[in-house]
Amino acid sequence: MAHGHHEHTHEHEHEHEHDELQSCIEACLNCHAACTMAVQHCLSEGGEKADIDLVGVLLDCAEICQTSANFMLRGSPYHPAVCGACAELCRAAEEACRSVSDDEQLTECAEMCASCAEHCDHMASEEGEDEE
């Protein structure tokens, strides 16, 4: 049971990094799903919800979330750049969703966007910060 303790620390650090990556991928995929479903919802509701700006930013956000997840899944060295852009679009989509009052689905979508933005921000700033 008592394995050498020192070899474990690096592994744990790597595991932590892996977990963060994993949870960012999940946040992106959840946000992609939420935005995609919100677009359908907005179009079927019509009226102010079918506004091109709202639907447009939701589509943009869904697409960058999917792309961001793919970059991370592939282990692309460029993922921090994509995550940075993703965070920005998630914030825009969150704001757009919150601008519509009394809509449960859009409120939920805003929450997903906010969570994804946070994860992606973290990933974007990870780069070059290993030496702390």
Secondary structure as UniProt FT lines:
FT   HELIX           6..45
FT   HELIX           47..50
FT   HELIX           52..73
FT   TURN            74..75
FT   TURN            77..78
FT   HELIX           79..98
FT   HELIX           104..126
FT   TURN            127..128
//
